[in-house]
Amino acid sequence: MHTSEQLNLADFEFWVNEEPSTFDYIFPNFQVQDRIGLIVRHSGGGFGASAILMASITKFYDFYRNRLGNQQGGLRIYPDFFIFHVGFRDSEYYWMDIWPSHKEVHVEDEPEQILGAINDRAITHLIVPDGPTTKVKALYSVLKQGSLDLDMATFLQETVSSAEERIKTCLIYSPDGRTENSDIKVKSTSAAESNVFKSIRDSKDLHEDMRKELFQQRESLLIEGSPMETYRHATLSEVIPMLSTNTKVSKALQSMLDDLTRS
């Protein structure tokens, strides 16, 4: 909760299509109950979306600004924002007020399980890394044994429908902080960046070479002492094929398909 004393949303700067903009334009009608989900599938990759993440955390604290406090009677609360570490986890985000630690979720690199984990936490604003896409098939009914297309990512239709009915906004980011074909720019603050620095420094499972590379990346983003990151708006239908290129049916998904067969 320490960032609530360090950061002010007015200190962040936003542009959309090269025009000055606002946080509320990027995430329209953002409410206190809204939940950010950040997908991380590269080593230390989530730091490439730290500007919009820290701005969102600051926006959350603005809803409670007059009630916050660590003393008896004060409101001690953290945003229900989640980091989804896909396949492995080597970075930690508690310095950026992603806390308690259960909000950093390790999920298997399998499309249905990733989207299921997003739904389980009722994510309303989804941020995903740029990368390759794969063809998608959403199952309305059980297919015959052996008839799944192994060149396509398989989802249950109910998993996709849940996401479609709830997720309001999707952004694409780059792990290095600069997204191709971006339409959004966010300039963070030196105070916010100090927490990114501490997160990289204290992520004990980061390889030292990667730690050095991340520090260099952050340095390259600085403009007048503050990092500038870029993002791209996307639709959920564009984002779902980017969740994973793994088309192998996992044991977990096969178990759900087996349950459907028996029902």
C-alpha positions as CSV (number, residue, x, y, z in Angstrom):
1,M,0.0,0.0,0.0
2,H,3.1,2.2,0.1
3,T,2.5,3.5,-3.5
4,S,-0.7,5.2,-2.3
5,E,1.6,7.7,-0.5
6,Q,4.0,8.0,-3.4
7,L,1.9,8.4,-6.5
8,N,-0.7,10.7,-7.9
9,L,-2.6,10.0,-11.1
10,A,-2.0,13.5,-12.3
11,D,1.7,12.8,-12.5
12,F,1.2,10.2,-15.2
13,E,0.9,11.4,-18.8
14,F,-1.2,9.7,-21.5
15,W,-1.5,9.9,-25.3
16,V,-3.8,8.1,-27.7
17,N,-3.0,8.3,-31.4
18,E,-0.4,11.0,-30.6
19,E,-2.9,13.2,-28.9
20,P,-2.9,14.0,-25.2
21,S,-5.4,11.8,-23.4
22,T,-6.5,10.5,-20.0
23,F,-6.5,7.3,-18.0
24,D,-10.3,7.2,-18.3
25,Y,-10.1,7.2,-22.1
26,I,-7.8,4.2,-22.1
27,F,-9.9,2.3,-19.5
28,P,-13.4,3.9,-19.9
29,N,-15.7,4.1,-16.8
30,F,-13.1,2.4,-14.6
31,Q,-14.8,1.4,-11.3
32,V,-13.4,0.4,-7.9
33,Q,-14.5,-3.2,-8.5
34,D,-12.7,-3.5,-11.8
35,R,-9.8,-6.0,-11.9
36,I,-6.6,-5.8,-14.0
37,G,-5.1,-9.0,-15.3
38,L,-1.5,-8.9,-16.6
39,I,-0.3,-11.9,-18.6
40,V,3.5,-12.6,-18.3
41,R,5.1,-15.2,-20.5
42,H,8.6,-13.8,-20.8
43,S,11.4,-13.6,-18.2
44,G,10.7,-10.4,-16.3
45,G,8.3,-9.4,-19.1
46,G,5.6,-7.8,-17.0
47,F,7.8,-4.9,-16.2
48,G,7.1,-3.8,-19.8
49,A,3.6,-2.9,-18.8
50,S,4.5,-1.3,-15.5
51,A,3.4,2.3,-16.5
52,I,-0.2,1.4,-17.1
53,L,-0.2,-1.0,-14.2
54,M,1.1,1.6,-11.8
55,A,-1.4,4.2,-13.1
56,S,-4.2,1.7,-12.6
57,I,-3.1,1.0,-9.0
58,T,-3.0,4.7,-8.4
59,K,-6.5,5.1,-9.8
60,F,-7.7,2.3,-7.5
61,Y,-6.3,4.1,-4.4
62,D,-8.0,7.3,-5.5
63,F,-11.4,5.7,-4.7
64,Y,-10.3,5.3,-1.1
65,R,-7.8,8.1,-0.7
66,N,-9.4,9.7,2.4
67,R,-9.8,6.3,4.2
68,L,-6.5,4.7,3.7
69,G,-4.2,4.1,6.7
70,N,-2.1,1.5,8.5
71,Q,-3.3,2.5,11.9
72,Q,-6.2,1.0,13.8
73,G,-9.4,2.2,12.1
74,G,-7.7,3.0,8.8
75,L,-8.5,1.1,5.7
76,R,-5.6,-1.2,4.7
77,I,-6.5,-2.6,1.2
78,Y,-4.8,-3.5,-2.1
79,P,-6.3,-3.6,-5.5
80,D,-7.5,-7.0,-6.8
81,F,-5.1,-6.9,-9.7
82,F,-3.4,-10.1,-10.8
83,I,-0.2,-11.2,-12.5
84,F,-0.6,-14.4,-14.5
85,H,2.8,-16.1,-14.8
86,V,2.4,-18.5,-17.8
87,G,4.6,-21.6,-17.6
88,F,7.1,-20.3,-15.2
89,R,7.7,-17.5,-12.7
90,D,10.9,-15.6,-12.2
91,S,9.8,-12.1,-11.2
92,E,7.9,-10.6,-8.3
93,Y,5.7,-7.6,-8.2
94,Y,5.0,-6.9,-4.5
95,W,7.0,-3.6,-4.7
96,M,4.4,-2.5,-7.2
97,D,1.5,-3.3,-4.7
98,I,0.5,-6.6,-6.2
99,W,-0.2,-8.1,-2.9
100,P,-0.9,-10.5,-1.1
101,S,1.3,-13.0,-3.0
102,H,-1.7,-15.1,-4.1
103,K,-2.4,-12.4,-6.6
104,E,0.7,-13.6,-8.6
105,V,-0.8,-16.7,-10.2
106,H,1.2,-19.5,-11.8
107,V,-0.7,-21.1,-14.6
108,E,0.1,-23.8,-17.1
109,D,0.9,-22.8,-20.6
110,E,-2.4,-24.1,-22.0
111,P,-5.0,-21.8,-23.6
112,E,-8.1,-23.0,-21.7
113,Q,-6.4,-23.0,-18.4
114,I,-5.1,-19.4,-18.9
115,L,-8.5,-18.1,-19.9
116,G,-10.1,-20.1,-17.0
117,A,-7.7,-18.5,-14.5
118,I,-8.6,-15.1,-15.9
119,N,-12.3,-15.8,-15.5
120,D,-11.8,-17.3,-12.0
121,R,-10.5,-13.9,-10.8
122,A,-13.2,-11.9,-12.6
123,I,-10.7,-9.8,-14.7
124,T,-12.3,-6.9,-16.4
125,H,-9.2,-5.3,-18.1
126,L,-6.8,-7.6,-19.7
127,I,-3.2,-6.8,-20.7
128,V,-1.3,-9.4,-22.8
129,P,2.1,-9.5,-24.4
130,D,2.5,-9.0,-28.1
131,G,3.4,-12.2,-30.0
132,P,2.3,-14.9,-32.4
133,T,-1.3,-16.0,-32.6
134,T,-2.8,-19.4,-33.2
135,K,-6.1,-20.6,-34.6
136,V,-8.9,-21.0,-32.0
137,K,-11.7,-23.5,-31.6
138,A,-14.4,-23.1,-28.9
139,L,-16.3,-26.2,-28.3
140,Y,-20.1,-26.1,-27.9
141,S,-20.3,-29.9,-27.6
142,V,-18.0,-32.8,-27.1
143,L,-16.2,-34.0,-30.1
144,K,-15.6,-37.7,-31.0
145,Q,-12.5,-39.3,-29.5
146,G,-9.4,-38.2,-31.6
147,S,-11.3,-35.6,-33.6
148,L,-9.7,-32.5,-31.9
149,D,-7.7,-30.4,-34.3
150,L,-4.2,-30.4,-32.8
151,D,-3.3,-27.3,-34.9
152,M,-5.8,-25.2,-33.0
153,A,-6.1,-23.9,-29.5
154,T,-9.1,-25.5,-27.8
155,F,-11.4,-23.7,-25.4
156,L,-14.7,-24.6,-23.9
157,Q,-17.3,-22.2,-25.3
158,E,-18.5,-21.4,-21.8
159,T,-15.0,-20.2,-20.9
160,V,-14.9,-17.9,-23.9
161,S,-18.5,-16.6,-23.2
162,S,-17.7,-15.8,-19.6
163,A,-14.7,-13.7,-20.7
164,E,-16.8,-12.0,-23.5
165,E,-19.5,-11.0,-21.1
166,R,-17.2,-9.5,-18.5
167,I,-13.9,-8.1,-20.0
168,K,-14.2,-4.5,-20.9
169,T,-10.8,-3.5,-22.3
170,C,-7.8,-5.3,-23.7
171,L,-4.3,-3.9,-24.2
172,I,-1.3,-5.4,-25.9
173,Y,2.1,-4.6,-24.5
174,S,5.7,-5.5,-25.2
175,P,8.1,-7.0,-22.6
176,D,10.6,-4.3,-23.5
177,G,8.1,-1.5,-23.1
178,R,7.7,-0.5,-26.7
179,T,4.9,-2.2,-28.6
180,E,4.8,-2.3,-32.4
181,N,1.9,-0.5,-34.1
182,S,1.0,1.1,-30.8
183,D,-1.7,3.7,-30.4
184,I,-1.2,4.4,-26.7
185,K,1.7,6.1,-24.8
186,V,2.0,6.3,-21.1
187,K,4.7,8.2,-19.3
188,S,5.2,7.0,-15.8
189,T,6.9,8.8,-12.9
190,S,10.3,8.5,-11.2
191,A,8.5,7.4,-8.0
192,A,6.7,4.6,-9.8
193,E,9.9,3.6,-11.6
194,S,11.7,3.3,-8.3
195,N,9.3,0.5,-7.4
196,V,9.9,-1.2,-10.8
197,F,13.6,-1.0,-10.0
198,K,13.2,-2.6,-6.6
199,S,11.0,-5.3,-8.2
200,I,13.7,-6.2,-10.7
201,R,16.4,-6.0,-8.0
202,D,14.5,-8.2,-5.5
203,S,13.1,-10.9,-7.9
204,K,15.3,-13.6,-6.5
205,D,14.6,-16.1,-9.3
206,L,15.8,-13.8,-12.1
207,H,19.0,-14.8,-13.8
208,E,21.6,-12.2,-13.2
209,D,22.1,-11.7,-17.0
210,M,18.4,-11.1,-17.4
211,R,18.4,-8.7,-14.4
212,K,21.1,-6.6,-16.1
213,E,19.1,-6.7,-19.4
214,L,16.0,-5.5,-17.7
215,F,17.8,-2.6,-16.1
216,Q,19.2,-1.6,-19.5
217,Q,15.7,-1.8,-21.0
218,R,14.3,0.4,-18.3
219,E,17.1,2.9,-18.9
220,S,16.4,3.0,-22.6
221,L,12.7,4.0,-21.9
222,L,13.6,7.1,-20.0
223,I,12.5,10.5,-21.3
224,E,13.4,13.4,-19.0
225,G,14.0,11.0,-16.2
226,S,10.7,9.0,-16.5
227,P,9.9,5.9,-18.6
228,M,7.6,6.1,-21.6
229,E,5.9,2.8,-22.5
230,T,3.6,2.1,-25.5
231,Y,0.6,-0.2,-25.9
232,R,-2.0,-1.2,-28.5
233,H,-5.7,-1.4,-28.0
234,A,-7.2,-4.8,-29.1
235,T,-10.5,-6.6,-29.0
236,L,-10.9,-9.8,-26.9
237,S,-11.3,-11.8,-30.1
238,E,-7.8,-10.6,-31.1
239,V,-6.3,-11.3,-27.7
240,I,-7.6,-14.8,-27.1
241,P,-5.5,-16.3,-29.9
242,M,-2.4,-14.7,-28.3
243,L,-2.8,-16.3,-24.9
244,S,-0.8,-19.3,-25.9
245,T,0.4,-21.0,-29.1
246,N,0.3,-24.4,-27.3
247,T,-2.3,-26.5,-29.1
248,K,-1.7,-29.7,-27.2
249,V,-4.7,-30.8,-25.1
250,S,-3.6,-30.8,-21.5
251,K,-4.7,-33.4,-18.9
252,A,-6.8,-30.8,-17.2
253,L,-8.7,-29.9,-20.4
254,Q,-9.0,-33.6,-21.4
255,S,-10.5,-34.3,-17.9
256,M,-13.1,-31.6,-18.5
257,L,-14.0,-33.0,-21.9
258,D,-14.3,-36.4,-20.3
259,D,-16.7,-35.0,-17.7
260,L,-18.8,-33.4,-20.5
261,T,-18.9,-36.8,-22.2
262,R,-20.3,-38.4,-19.1
263,S,-22.9,-35.6,-18.4
